Amino acid sequence: GDVRLWIPATRRYVYPDVMVIQEKPIYQGKNTTTVTNPTIIVEVLSKSTAGYDKTDKFRFYRSIPTFQEYILIDQNGYHLEHYSKTGEKQWRFTEYDSEQDVISLASVEFQFTLSELYEQVDFSEIEDTEPEA
């Protein structure tokens, strides 16, 4: 099953697409399916969730003391938004939109290019549902 995230400050459970936890997971309750201490959270954006993921959900995540980086991945093209915590209530925003762009994570030693991230994605199969101008 999926591992969910408990956000104590907002008293809600959410299911991020990907979480990275440094050290040992801290579980909520007695089960091992709900964690409370992610360092990095990744969300793959869809038209129906993009607004929520970029606003309220990000605000909820920022209440987690261990949370350091937020990555939002566009599923329809080469585009990634990276937020990294630089201080108390301070976040740096970096946007990537070129296949050659290198994303370097701050909280763990890891970097990748957008072309590596999207390696198996065939954008020609994506339907264009945007209205024409």
C-alpha positions as CSV (number, residue, x, y, z in Angstrom):
1,G,0.0,0.0,0.0
2,D,0.9,3.6,-0.2
3,V,2.7,5.4,2.5
4,R,0.9,8.5,3.6
5,L,2.1,11.7,5.3
6,W,0.5,13.0,8.6
7,I,0.8,16.8,8.9
8,P,0.2,17.5,12.7
9,A,-0.2,21.3,12.3
10,T,-3.1,20.9,9.9
11,R,-4.3,17.6,11.3
12,R,-4.6,16.0,7.8
13,Y,-3.3,13.0,5.9
14,V,-1.9,13.4,2.4
15,Y,-0.3,11.1,-0.2
16,P,2.6,12.8,-1.9
17,D,3.8,11.2,-5.1
18,V,7.4,10.8,-3.7
19,M,8.9,11.4,-0.3
20,V,12.6,11.3,0.8
21,I,13.2,10.7,4.5
22,Q,16.7,11.2,6.0
23,E,17.6,9.2,9.0
24,K,14.9,6.8,10.3
25,P,11.2,7.3,9.5
26,I,9.1,8.7,12.3
27,Y,5.7,7.0,12.2
28,Q,2.4,8.4,13.4
29,G,0.8,5.8,15.6
30,K,1.7,2.2,15.8
31,N,1.5,1.3,12.1
32,T,4.3,1.8,9.5
33,T,2.2,3.3,6.8
34,T,2.1,6.9,8.0
35,V,5.2,9.0,8.3
36,T,5.7,12.5,9.7
37,N,9.3,13.5,8.8
38,P,10.0,13.9,5.1
39,T,12.9,16.0,3.9
40,I,12.0,16.2,0.3
41,I,8.5,16.0,-1.3
42,V,7.8,15.5,-5.0
43,E,4.5,16.1,-6.7
44,V,3.7,15.3,-10.4
45,L,1.3,18.0,-11.5
46,S,-1.9,17.3,-13.3
47,K,-4.5,19.9,-14.4
48,S,-6.8,18.9,-11.6
49,T,-4.2,19.1,-8.8
50,A,-1.7,21.8,-9.9
51,G,-3.4,24.7,-8.1
52,Y,-3.7,22.8,-4.9
53,D,-0.2,21.4,-5.0
54,K,1.3,24.9,-5.6
55,T,-0.7,26.7,-2.9
56,D,-2.5,25.1,0.1
57,K,-0.6,21.8,-0.1
58,F,2.8,23.6,-0.1
59,R,1.7,25.7,2.8
60,F,0.7,22.6,4.7
61,Y,4.0,20.9,3.9
62,R,5.9,24.0,5.1
63,S,4.6,23.4,8.7
64,I,6.7,20.1,8.8
65,P,10.0,20.9,10.7
66,T,12.0,18.4,8.7
67,F,10.7,19.5,5.2
68,Q,13.5,21.1,3.2
69,E,12.7,20.8,-0.5
70,Y,9.6,20.7,-2.7
71,I,9.8,19.6,-6.3
72,L,6.9,20.0,-8.7
73,I,7.1,18.1,-12.0
74,D,5.0,19.0,-15.1
75,Q,3.8,15.8,-16.8
76,N,3.1,17.5,-20.1
77,G,6.6,18.9,-21.0
78,Y,10.1,19.7,-19.8
79,H,9.3,21.8,-16.7
80,L,10.2,21.5,-13.1
81,E,9.8,23.9,-10.1
82,H,12.2,23.5,-7.2
83,Y,11.7,25.1,-3.8
84,S,14.5,24.8,-1.3
85,K,14.4,26.1,2.3
86,T,17.1,28.7,3.0
87,G,16.0,29.9,6.4
88,E,13.0,30.1,8.8
89,K,10.0,31.0,6.5
90,Q,12.4,31.6,3.6
91,W,12.4,29.5,0.4
92,R,14.4,29.8,-2.8
93,F,12.5,29.1,-6.1
94,T,14.3,27.8,-9.2
95,E,12.5,26.9,-12.4
96,Y,13.9,24.5,-15.0
97,D,12.6,24.1,-18.5
98,S,15.4,22.9,-20.7
99,E,16.4,19.3,-21.3
100,Q,20.0,20.1,-20.3
101,D,19.1,21.8,-17.1
102,V,20.8,20.2,-14.0
103,I,18.8,20.0,-10.8
104,S,20.9,19.8,-7.7
105,L,19.2,18.9,-4.5
106,A,20.4,20.8,-1.4
107,S,19.4,18.4,1.4
108,V,20.9,15.2,-0.2
109,E,23.8,14.7,-2.5
110,F,22.0,14.1,-5.7
111,Q,21.6,15.8,-9.1
112,F,19.9,15.0,-12.4
113,T,19.0,16.6,-15.7
114,L,15.5,17.1,-17.0
115,S,16.3,14.8,-19.9
116,E,17.1,12.0,-17.4
117,L,13.9,12.7,-15.5
118,Y,11.8,12.6,-18.6
119,E,13.8,9.8,-20.4
120,Q,10.9,7.4,-20.9
121,V,8.2,10.1,-21.5
122,D,6.7,10.3,-25.0
123,F,5.2,13.8,-25.2
124,S,3.7,13.1,-28.6
125,E,1.1,11.0,-26.9
126,I,-0.1,13.9,-24.7
127,E,-3.4,15.3,-25.9
128,D,-3.6,19.1,-26.3
129,T,-6.7,20.1,-24.4
130,E,-5.8,23.8,-24.2
131,P,-8.2,26.0,-26.1
132,E,-6.7,27.6,-29.2
133,A,-6.2,31.4,-29.1
